[in-house]
Amino acid sequence: VFAALEQAPEDPILGVTVAYNKDPSPVKVNLGVGAYRTEEGKPLVLNVVRRAEQMLINNPSRVKEYLPITGLAEFNKLSAKLIFGADSPAIQENRVATVQCLSGTGSLRVGGEFLARHYHERTIYIPQPTWGNHPKVFTLSGLNVRSYRYYDPATCSLHFEGLLEDLGSAPSGSIVLLHACAHNPTGVDPTIEQWEQIRQLMRSKSLLPFFDSAYQGFASGSLDKDAQSVRMFVADGGELLMAQSYAKNMGLYGERVGALSIVCKSADVAVRVESQLKLVIRPMYSNPPLHGASIVATILRDSEMFNEWTLELKAMADRIINMRQQLFNALKSRGTPGDWSHIIKQIGMFTFTGLNSEQVAFMRQEYHIYMTSDGRISMAGLSMRTVPHLADAIHAAVTQ
Ligand code: PMP
């Protein structure tokens, strides 16, 4: 019955790794994957995560029962505290409904479907460009997707006027997706002053913020600093949605652990919102997985483990910052044409190099370097060993 089915295209991001795996070259480098790698190019399981897992395994009363539809209650509380801050008025006033979801993607999907069912506006504005899965997730949630200007290729920085203009002309009440920090793929974030202007504009037009936080702690190395944008929007007493992922900052990629929080106007509304979120989740996957959420709760509830986590997180962030400097220096020392200062200015896991799709194809062909066709490279996939090879490849690509 499926004989006439067409072959579906590879996912544009995950397909990079598929192509990389097929390449037999010993010098190949994968800069397409959005996952942290050590200096040796290996995946990293944080020490604190190993410790938490050991504690879970050694606990004789541990069982494998289903979680509630909304997930592990303690995990939900701690996750809200992590992003909004322990002293957040919204938490203290019990105005936050939090449900454990399948990492960041699942949180976006559940939030999107909740909005499509219960919110009066069906249009969500997403930045141009954004993570490639955003438009698909929201379209399948039942929302109409439109974009707002975000990045200016001419300056490799924020297109702030375009952003204000586009959000300013969005219909009142529209939903707006905002990357909380370390914007993917550009590595360009608004300054705090710019965030404040965005907040004022959005609140004045009753635009509903939907934050995506996939890199808390990865941008600056500080969990609190990376949550500043979000906390400004909570501090004004308004409503918002928040999708949180522990994939990158705890290295729990495959455990699929994340949370959706909806900040409401009152505790009473939050209770009803949670009841409706359950109706979205139950027919989708019934209830979320136990293991990853147990790891996160074990770490977040214990101040000593929490501190160890922040140190390990900072070490990952610092290695990435160092790679930026190394790559920048390597291009400067080769006299590669162009202003490469955006490499050190951009933050988070990715650099938007400004290389075009032909240059990307050339580097794959000639240097076995793999990245997405928009010229995005994962700094987390680089090492002292691979920086010179990448710099040679970029130099050849822009001077060919
Ligand atoms: N949002 C953004 C901006 C991302 O970059 C990612 C991961 N690449 C996600 C959400 C979702 O990741 P996950 O589902 O693995 O948490």
Residues whose N, C-alpha, C, O or C-beta is under 5 A from the ligand:
A	BS01	PMP	G34 L102 S103 G104 T105 G106 W131 N184 D212 A214 S245 A247
